[in-house]
Amino acid sequence: MAGRVIKSAGGDLDKQVDAAYRLAFSRRPDNREQQTVKKFFDRHREIVARRAAAGEALALPPELPDRADRVEAASLVDFCHMLINANEFVYPN
């Protein structure tokens, strides 16, 4: 999913979040969700950067462009996993 998001939205976080929500839920995130997601990425980038600096393997999307930031991409992978595990995805109305 993260690979599809990067292909369709490029490196712009707002566009990536919008694309991920559309893929997972067939809708755009509301304002509260957008704020929560921004906080998630701010915090999670630090966690992933520490893991990368320690030499840990990062979960990256397939066919990641050479110019892509690996920390950003790994954070996006984790975000997409989070969306797929959300109740809204698992239990559609």
Backbone as a printed PyTorch tensor [residue, N CA C, xyz], in Angstrom:
tensor([[[  0.8290,  -1.1910,   0.0000],
         [  0.0000,   0.0000,   0.0000],
         [  0.8740,   1.2550,   0.0000]],

        [[  1.9240,   1.2640,   0.7960],
         [  2.7920,   2.4450,   0.8680],
         [  3.4360,   2.7310,  -0.4830]],

        [[  3.7900,   1.6910,  -1.2090],
         [  4.3580,   1.8820,  -2.5380],
         [  3.3750,   2.5550,  -3.4820]],

        [[  2.1220,   2.1360,  -3.4260],
         [  1.0840,   2.7720,  -4.2500],
         [  0.8970,   4.2280,  -3.8620]],

        [[  0.9520,   4.4960,  -2.5670],
         [  0.7830,   5.8670,  -2.0820],
         [  1.9160,   6.7500,  -2.6060]],

        [[  3.1360,   6.2640,  -2.5280],
         [  4.2780,   7.0550,  -3.0070],
         [  4.1790,   7.2840,  -4.5100]],

        [[  3.7790,   6.2490,  -5.2530],
         [  3.6440,   6.4000,  -6.7060],
         [  2.5940,   7.4470,  -7.0640]],

        [[  1.4910,   7.4610,  -6.3320],
         [  0.4070,   8.3820,  -6.6880],
         [  0.5730,   9.7730,  -6.0850]],

        [[  1.2220,   9.8740,  -4.9210],
         [  1.2770,  11.1580,  -4.2180],
         [  2.6690,  11.7740,  -4.1720]],

        [[  3.6780,  11.0320,  -4.5790],
         [  5.0310,  11.5740,  -4.5080],
         [  5.4910,  11.7100,  -3.0680]],

        [[  6.3130,  12.7150,  -2.8100],
         [  6.8940,  12.8930,  -1.4880],
         [  6.1580,  13.8530,  -0.5810]],

        [[  5.0320,  14.3830,  -1.0140],
         [  4.2660,  15.3470,  -0.2190],
         [  3.4270,  14.6120,   0.8270]],

        [[  3.6960,  14.8740,   2.1060],
         [  3.0210,  14.1460,   3.1830],
         [  1.5070,  14.3220,   3.1490]],

        [[  1.0220,  15.5330,   2.9470],
         [ -0.4290,  15.7460,   2.9180],
         [ -1.0830,  14.9260,   1.8100]],

        [[ -0.4490,  14.8980,   0.6480],
         [ -0.9820,  14.1080,  -0.4630],
         [ -0.8840,  12.6150,  -0.1650]],

        [[  0.1850,  12.2060,   0.5030],
         [  0.3310,  10.7960,   0.8700],
         [ -0.7680,  10.3630,   1.8360]],

        [[ -1.0280,  11.1890,   2.8300],
         [ -2.0700,  10.8650,   3.8130],
         [ -3.4240,  10.7790,   3.1210]],

        [[ -3.7040,  11.7320,   2.2550],
         [ -4.9670,  11.7240,   1.5170],
         [ -5.0840,  10.4560,   0.6730]],

        [[ -4.0200,  10.1070,  -0.0330],
         [ -4.0370,   8.9110,  -0.8830],
         [ -4.2090,   7.6390,  -0.0520]],

        [[ -3.5360,   7.5630,   1.0860],
         [ -3.6430,   6.3800,   1.9410],
         [ -5.0630,   6.2250,   2.4830]],

        [[ -5.6600,   7.3200,   2.9110],
         [ -7.0400,   7.2590,   3.4030],
         [ -7.9970,   6.8500,   2.2890]],

        [[ -7.7700,   7.3640,   1.1030],
         [ -8.6430,   6.9950,  -0.0190],
         [ -8.5170,   5.5100,  -0.3490]],

        [[ -7.2940,   4.9920,  -0.3120],
         [ -7.1060,   3.5640,  -0.5810],
         [ -7.7270,   2.6980,   0.5140]],

        [[ -7.5390,   3.0840,   1.7550],
         [ -8.0160,   2.2600,   2.8690],
         [ -9.5100,   2.4180,   3.1260]],

        [[ -9.9970,   3.6550,   3.0710],
         [-11.3660,   3.9260,   3.5200],
         [-12.2770,   4.5340,   2.4530]],

        [[-11.7350,   4.7930,   1.2740],
         [-12.5040,   5.4240,   0.1860],
         [-13.0440,   6.7920,   0.5880]],

        [[-12.2480,   7.5010,   1.3710],
         [-12.6240,   8.8540,   1.7800],
         [-11.3690,   9.6210,   2.1650]],

        [[-11.5280,  10.9210,   2.3060],
         [-10.4240,  11.7590,   2.7630],
         [-10.4400,  11.8250,   4.2920]],

        [[ -9.2920,  12.0670,   4.9010],
         [ -9.2830,  12.2240,   6.3610],
         [ -9.9460,  13.5440,   6.7550]],

        [[-10.6400,  13.5290,   7.8910],
         [-11.2220,  14.7840,   8.3710],
         [-10.1290,  15.6060,   9.0620]],

        [[-10.4650,  16.7990,   9.4960],
         [ -9.4660,  17.7030,  10.0890],
         [ -8.8030,  17.1120,  11.3280]],

        [[ -9.5940,  16.4860,  12.1800],
         [ -9.0340,  15.8850,  13.3960],
         [ -8.0640,  14.7650,  13.0410]],

        [[ -8.4320,  13.9510,  12.0840],
         [ -7.5530,  12.8690,  11.6540],
         [ -6.2630,  13.4140,  11.0500]],

        [[ -6.3620,  14.4740,  10.2780],
         [ -5.1640,  15.0760,   9.6880],
         [ -4.2000,  15.5520,  10.7700]],

        [[ -4.7300,  16.1760,  11.7990],
         [ -3.8760,  16.6470,  12.8930],
         [ -3.2330,  15.4730,  13.6350]],

        [[ -4.0110,  14.4320,  13.8650],
         [ -3.4900,  13.2490,  14.5480],
         [ -2.3940,  12.5850,  13.7210]],

        [[ -2.6130,  12.5030,  12.4240],
         [ -1.6240,  11.8850,  11.5360],
         [ -0.3330,  12.6980,  11.5160]],

        [[ -0.4400,  14.0070,  11.4960],
         [  0.7690,  14.8420,  11.5140],
         [  1.5660,  14.6080,  12.7950]],

        [[  0.8680,  14.4970,  13.9200],
         [  1.5540,  14.2060,  15.1870],
         [  2.2180,  12.8320,  15.1340]],

        [[  1.4980,  11.8640,  14.5640],
         [  2.0620,  10.5200,  14.4250],
         [  3.3740,  10.5770,  13.6480]],

        [[  3.3560,  11.2330,  12.4910],
         [  4.5640,  11.2870,  11.6670],
         [  5.6840,  12.0450,  12.3640]],

        [[  5.3740,  13.1240,  13.0470],
         [  6.4140,  13.8670,  13.7670],
         [  7.1150,  12.9760,  14.7880]],

        [[  6.3460,  12.2110,  15.5180],
         [  6.9210,  11.3310,  16.5460],
         [  7.5700,  10.0940,  15.9320]],

        [[  6.8990,   9.5330,  14.9500],
         [  7.3680,   8.2560,  14.4080],
         [  8.6490,   8.4080,  13.5880]],

        [[  8.8110,   9.5350,  12.9240],
         [ 10.0560,   9.7610,  12.1720],
         [ 11.2660,   9.6510,  13.0910]],

        [[ 11.1410,  10.2000,  14.2890],
         [ 12.2470,  10.1310,  15.2510],
         [ 12.5490,   8.6840,  15.6350]],

        [[ 11.5130,   7.9130,  15.8600],
         [ 11.6830,   6.5050,  16.2330],
         [ 12.3630,   5.7410,  15.1010]],

        [[ 11.8730,   5.9310,  13.8910],
         [ 12.4370,   5.2250,  12.7380],
         [ 13.8720,   5.6800,  12.4770]],

        [[ 14.1360,   6.9650,  12.6450],
         [ 15.5000,   7.4740,  12.4390],
         [ 16.4690,   6.8390,  13.4330]],

        [[ 16.0450,   6.6800,  14.6740],
         [ 16.9040,   6.0160,  15.6760],
         [ 17.1420,   4.5610,  15.2980]],

        [[ 16.0990,   3.8930,  14.8310],
         [ 16.2560,   2.4950,  14.4090],
         [ 17.2200,   2.3950,  13.2310]],

        [[ 17.0880,   3.3080,  12.2850],
         [ 17.9780,   3.2960,  11.1170],
         [ 19.4200,   3.5720,  11.5320]],

        [[ 19.5990,   4.5260,  12.4340],
         [ 20.9450,   4.8650,  12.8990],
         [ 21.5910,   3.7020,  13.6480]],

        [[ 20.7630,   2.8830,  14.2860],
         [ 21.2730,   1.7200,  15.0130],
         [ 21.5350,   0.5350,  14.0840]],

        [[ 21.2420,   0.7180,  12.8050],
         [ 21.5040,  -0.3430,  11.8400],
         [ 20.3930,  -1.3600,  11.6980]],

        [[ 19.2410,  -1.0850,  12.2970],
         [ 18.1170,  -2.0120,  12.1700],
         [ 17.5510,  -1.9540,  10.7580]],

        [[ 17.0370,  -3.0740,  10.3130],
         [ 16.3900,  -3.1240,   9.0030],
         [ 15.0610,  -2.3740,   9.0800]],

        [[ 14.7620,  -1.6310,   8.0380],
         [ 13.5060,  -0.8880,   7.9780],
         [ 12.5630,  -1.5580,   6.9930]],

        [[ 11.2850,  -1.5560,   7.3170],
         [ 10.2760,  -2.0410,   6.3760],
         [ 10.0590,  -0.9390,   5.3460]],

        [[ 10.4150,  -1.2300,   4.1050],
         [ 10.3090,  -0.2420,   3.0360],
         [  9.3860,  -0.7550,   1.9450]],

        [[  8.7160,   0.1630,   1.2490],
         [  7.8580,  -0.2840,   0.1530],
         [  8.7040,  -0.8320,  -1.0000]],

        [[  8.1490,  -1.7760,  -1.7400],
         [  8.8810,  -2.2760,  -2.9050],
         [  9.0330,  -1.1650,  -3.9440]],

        [[ 10.0630,  -1.2630,  -4.7220],
         [ 10.3150,  -0.3040,  -5.8010],
         [ 10.3950,   1.1320,  -5.2910]],

        [[ 11.0350,   1.3120,  -4.1460],
         [ 11.2150,   2.6490,  -3.5890],
         [ 12.1470,   3.4430,  -4.4980]],

        [[ 11.7310,   4.6330,  -4.9300],
         [ 12.6110,   5.4420,  -5.7850],
         [ 13.9390,   5.7500,  -5.0810]],

        [[ 15.0020,   5.8160,  -5.8490],
         [ 16.3350,   6.0740,  -5.2910],
         [ 16.3890,   7.3780,  -4.5100]],

        [[ 15.6570,   8.3680,  -4.9450],
         [ 15.6990,   9.6890,  -4.3120],
         [ 14.8650,   9.7680,  -3.0300]],

        [[ 14.1020,   8.7280,  -2.7500],
         [ 13.1950,   8.7470,  -1.6000],
         [ 13.9620,   8.6680,  -0.2840]],

        [[ 13.4520,   9.3530,   0.7050],
         [ 14.0020,   9.3130,   2.0590],
         [ 13.5520,   8.0110,   2.7210]],

        [[ 14.5060,   7.1930,   3.1390],
         [ 14.1830,   5.8800,   3.7050],
         [ 13.4240,   5.9870,   5.0300]],

        [[ 13.7440,   6.9800,   5.8380],
         [ 13.0380,   7.1680,   7.1110],
         [ 11.5830,   7.5530,   6.8450]],

        [[ 11.3780,   8.4670,   5.9090],
         [ 10.0080,   8.8720,   5.5560],
         [  9.2270,   7.6810,   5.0030]],

        [[  9.8740,   6.9100,   4.1360],
         [  9.1990,   5.7660,   3.5210],
         [  8.8390,   4.7110,   4.5640]],

        [[  9.7450,   4.4260,   5.4860],
         [  9.4610,   3.4440,   6.5320],
         [  8.3490,   3.9410,   7.4550]],

        [[  8.3200,   5.2320,   7.7200],
         [  7.2360,   5.8000,   8.5330],
         [  5.9060,   5.6570,   7.8130]],

        [[  5.9220,   5.8420,   6.5000],
         [  4.6980,   5.6850,   5.7120],
         [  4.2310,   4.2310,   5.7160]],

        [[  5.1530,   3.2940,   5.6300],
         [  4.7890,   1.8720,   5.7040],
         [  4.0780,   1.5900,   7.0240]],

        [[  4.6380,   2.0740,   8.1160],
         [  4.0200,   1.8490,   9.4270],
         [  2.6510,   2.5190,   9.5130]],

        [[  2.5260,   3.7030,   8.9440],
         [  1.2380,   4.3990,   8.9240],
         [  0.2010,   3.5940,   8.1370]],

        [[  0.5980,   3.0680,   6.9930],
         [ -0.3340,   2.2700,   6.1900],
         [ -0.7490,   1.0030,   6.9300]],

        [[  0.1860,   0.3800,   7.6380],
         [ -0.1700,  -0.7870,   8.4540],
         [ -1.2040,  -0.3950,   9.5060]],

        [[ -1.0260,   0.7740,  10.0840],
         [ -1.9610,   1.2500,  11.0970],
         [ -3.3590,   1.4260,  10.4960]],

        [[ -3.4360,   2.0050,   9.3030],
         [ -4.7410,   2.2030,   8.6710],
         [ -5.4260,   0.8690,   8.3860]],

        [[ -4.6590,  -0.0840,   7.8920],
         [ -5.2340,  -1.3840,   7.5450],
         [ -5.7410,  -2.1140,   8.7900]],

        [[ -5.1630,  -1.8120,   9.9340],
         [ -5.6010,  -2.4420,  11.1800],
         [ -6.6910,  -1.6550,  11.9000]],

        [[ -7.1120,  -0.5530,  11.3370],
         [ -8.1580,   0.2660,  11.9590],
         [ -9.5070,  -0.4430,  11.8630]],

        [[-10.3420,  -0.2230,  12.8450],
         [-11.6790,  -0.8160,  12.8370],
         [-12.4610,  -0.4400,  11.5840]],

        [[-12.2790,   0.7650,  11.1030],
         [-13.0110,   1.2180,   9.9240],
         [-12.6650,   0.3750,   8.6980]],

        [[-11.4380,  -0.0930,   8.6140],
         [-11.0290,  -0.9420,   7.4960],
         [-11.5230,  -2.3730,   7.6930]],

        [[-11.3960,  -2.8640,   8.9050],
         [-11.7300,  -4.2540,   9.1960],
         [-13.2350,  -4.4840,   9.2190]],

        [[-13.9840,  -3.5070,   9.7280],
         [-15.4330,  -3.6340,   9.8570],
         [-16.1370,  -2.5170,   9.0990]],

        [[-16.2320,  -2.6280,   7.7750],
         [-16.8930,  -1.5570,   7.0140],
         [-18.3790,  -1.4900,   7.3420]],

        [[-18.9080,  -0.2920,   7.2520],
         [-20.3450,  -0.1000,   7.5240],
         [-21.1800,  -0.6780,   6.4170]]])
